C-alpha cells in the first residue's frame, strides 16, 4: 500500500488492522483502536453490519466517513466462530447479494468497488 496509494489516503478496514495501518504508513483509517470510545464502537458496528448488506449500503457507509479504499479480509465471510464479525452482528447467514459475498467471490459484479490488489490474506479495493 505504501508504494501504490497516495499518502494520506483514508482506508476502511477491520478495526484489528487499523492500528498497524496508521503506525506503518501515512494513511488514515475510518476505525481506530480507541475502542473504549462509544463513537468508535458505534461506527464499528455500523461498518460490520453494512458489509453484510448489499453493496449500496457499504458504499454509502464508506462515503459517509470519507473512505477511499477498503481492505477486505477473508474472515469477514469465512469465520463463523464466536469471536467472528459475523457472530458479533448476528449474520451467521450471508446472502449472495451481500457486499461481503461479492467482495469475496464476485468482485467483477461490484459497481462501486474495484479490486486493486490481493494476496492470500486480504484484498484491497
C-alpha positions as a Markdown table, in Angstrom:
| # | Residue | x | y | z |
|---|---|---|---|---|
| 1 | Unk | 0.0 | 0.0 | 0.0 |
| 2 | Unk | 2.8 | 2.4 | 0.8 |
| 3 | Unk | 4.1 | 2.0 | -2.7 |
| 4 | Unk | 0.8 | 2.3 | -4.6 |
| 5 | Unk | -1.6 | 4.5 | -2.7 |
| 6 | Unk | -1.3 | 8.3 | -2.3 |
| 7 | Unk | -0.1 | 9.5 | 1.2 |
| 8 | Unk | -2.9 | 10.4 | 3.5 |
| 9 | Unk | -5.4 | 8.1 | 1.8 |
| 10 | Unk | -8.3 | 7.0 | 4.0 |
| 11 | Unk | -8.7 | 3.3 | 4.4 |
| 12 | Unk | -11.7 | 1.3 | 5.6 |
| 13 | Unk | -10.7 | -1.9 | 7.3 |
| 14 | Unk | -11.5 | -4.2 | 10.2 |
| 15 | Unk | -10.7 | -2.5 | 13.4 |
| 16 | Unk | -8.0 | -5.1 | 14.1 |
| 17 | Unk | -5.9 | -3.9 | 11.1 |
| 18 | Unk | -6.3 | -0.2 | 11.6 |
| 19 | Unk | -3.6 | 0.4 | 14.2 |
| 20 | Unk | -1.0 | -1.3 | 12.0 |
| 21 | Unk | -2.0 | 0.7 | 9.0 |
| 22 | Unk | -1.7 | 4.0 | 10.9 |
| 23 | Unk | 1.5 | 3.0 | 12.6 |
| 24 | Unk | 3.3 | 1.8 | 9.5 |
| 25 | Unk | 2.1 | 4.3 | 6.9 |
| 26 | Unk | 0.9 | 7.9 | 6.3 |
| 27 | Unk | -2.7 | 6.6 | 5.8 |
| 28 | Unk | -5.7 | 7.4 | 7.9 |
| 29 | Unk | -8.4 | 4.8 | 8.9 |
| 30 | Unk | -12.1 | 5.1 | 9.4 |
| 31 | Unk | -11.9 | 2.9 | 12.5 |
| 32 | Unk | -9.1 | 3.1 | 15.1 |
| 33 | Unk | -8.1 | 1.3 | 18.2 |
| 34 | Unk | -9.7 | 3.6 | 20.7 |
| 35 | Unk | -12.5 | 1.0 | 21.1 |
| 36 | Unk | -13.4 | 2.3 | 24.5 |
| 37 | Unk | -14.9 | 5.4 | 22.9 |
| 38 | Unk | -18.6 | 4.9 | 22.2 |
| 39 | Unk | -18.5 | 6.6 | 18.8 |
| 40 | Unk | -15.9 | 4.1 | 17.6 |
| 41 | Unk | -17.9 | 1.2 | 18.9 |
| 42 | Unk | -21.0 | 2.5 | 17.1 |
| 43 | Unk | -19.1 | 3.2 | 13.9 |
| 44 | Unk | -17.5 | -0.3 | 14.0 |
| 45 | Unk | -20.9 | -1.9 | 14.5 |
| 46 | Unk | -22.3 | 0.2 | 11.6 |
| 47 | Unk | -19.4 | -0.9 | 9.3 |
| 48 | Unk | -19.8 | -4.6 | 10.3 |
| 49 | Unk | -23.5 | -4.5 | 9.6 |
| 50 | Unk | -23.0 | -2.7 | 6.3 |
| 51 | Unk | -20.6 | -5.2 | 4.9 |
| 52 | Unk | -23.3 | -7.9 | 5.1 |
| 53 | Unk | -25.9 | -5.8 | 3.4 |
| 54 | Unk | -26.0 | -5.1 | -0.3 |
| 55 | Unk | -23.2 | -3.1 | -1.9 |
| 56 | Unk | -25.1 | 0.2 | -1.9 |
| 57 | Unk | -25.2 | 0.1 | 1.9 |
| 58 | Unk | -21.5 | -0.5 | 2.2 |
| 59 | Unk | -20.7 | 2.2 | -0.4 |
| 60 | Unk | -22.9 | 4.7 | 1.5 |
| 61 | Unk | -21.0 | 3.9 | 4.7 |
| 62 | Unk | -17.7 | 4.3 | 3.0 |
| 63 | Unk | -18.7 | 7.7 | 1.5 |
| 64 | Unk | -20.2 | 8.9 | 4.8 |
| 65 | Unk | -16.8 | 8.5 | 6.5 |
| 66 | Unk | -14.6 | 9.5 | 3.6 |
| 67 | Unk | -13.1 | 6.1 | 2.9 |
| 68 | Unk | -11.2 | 6.0 | -0.4 |
| 69 | Unk | -10.1 | 2.3 | -0.1 |
| 70 | Unk | -11.4 | -0.8 | 1.5 |
| 71 | Unk | -9.4 | -3.7 | 2.9 |
| 72 | Unk | -11.5 | -6.9 | 2.8 |
| 73 | Unk | -10.2 | -9.8 | 4.9 |
| 74 | Unk | -11.3 | -13.4 | 4.3 |
| 75 | Unk | -12.5 | -13.6 | 7.9 |
| 76 | Unk | -15.5 | -11.4 | 7.1 |
| 77 | Unk | -17.1 | -14.2 | 5.2 |
| 78 | Unk | -15.4 | -17.5 | 6.3 |
| 79 | Unk | -15.1 | -17.1 | 10.0 |
| 80 | Unk | -18.2 | -18.1 | 11.9 |
| 81 | Unk | -16.7 | -18.6 | 15.3 |
| 82 | Unk | -18.0 | -16.9 | 18.5 |
| 83 | Unk | -15.2 | -14.3 | 18.1 |
| 84 | Unk | -16.1 | -13.5 | 14.5 |
| 85 | Unk | -17.5 | -10.4 | 13.0 |
| 86 | Unk | -20.5 | -12.4 | 11.7 |
| 87 | Unk | -21.3 | -13.6 | 15.2 |
| 88 | Unk | -20.9 | -10.1 | 16.6 |
| 89 | Unk | -23.6 | -8.7 | 14.3 |
| 90 | Unk | -25.8 | -11.8 | 14.0 |
| 91 | Unk | -25.0 | -12.5 | 10.4 |
| 92 | Unk | -24.5 | -16.2 | 10.5 |
| 93 | Unk | -26.3 | -16.5 | 7.2 |
| 94 | Unk | -24.8 | -14.5 | 4.4 |
| 95 | Unk | -26.7 | -13.9 | 1.2 |
| 96 | Unk | -25.1 | -13.9 | -2.3 |
| 97 | Unk | -26.4 | -10.4 | -2.9 |
| 98 | Unk | -24.4 | -9.1 | 0.1 |
| 99 | Unk | -21.3 | -6.9 | -0.4 |
| 100 | Unk | -19.3 | -9.4 | 1.6 |
| 101 | Unk | -20.1 | -12.3 | -0.7 |
| 102 | Unk | -19.3 | -10.2 | -3.8 |
| 103 | Unk | -16.1 | -8.9 | -2.3 |
| 104 | Unk | -15.0 | -12.4 | -1.6 |
| 105 | Unk | -16.3 | -14.4 | -4.7 |
| 106 | Unk | -17.7 | -12.0 | -7.3 |
| 107 | Unk | -15.7 | -8.8 | -7.4 |
| 108 | Unk | -16.5 | -8.3 | -11.1 |
| 109 | Unk | -20.1 | -7.8 | -10.1 |
| 110 | Unk | -19.3 | -4.9 | -7.9 |
| 111 | Unk | -20.4 | -1.5 | -9.1 |
| 112 | Unk | -18.6 | 0.8 | -6.6 |
| 113 | Unk | -15.5 | -1.2 | -5.6 |
| 114 | Unk | -12.7 | -2.2 | -7.9 |
| 115 | Unk | -10.1 | -4.9 | -6.9 |
| 116 | Unk | -6.7 | -3.2 | -6.9 |
| 117 | Unk | -4.5 | -5.8 | -5.1 |
| 118 | Unk | -4.9 | -9.2 | -3.4 |
| 119 | Unk | -2.8 | -11.7 | -1.6 |
| 120 | Unk | -3.7 | -14.8 | 0.5 |
| 121 | Unk | -4.8 | -12.7 | 3.4 |
| 122 | Unk | -6.7 | -9.7 | 2.1 |
| 123 | Unk | -8.0 | -7.8 | -0.9 |
| 124 | Unk | -7.6 | -4.1 | -1.5 |
| 125 | Unk | -10.5 | -2.3 | -3.2 |
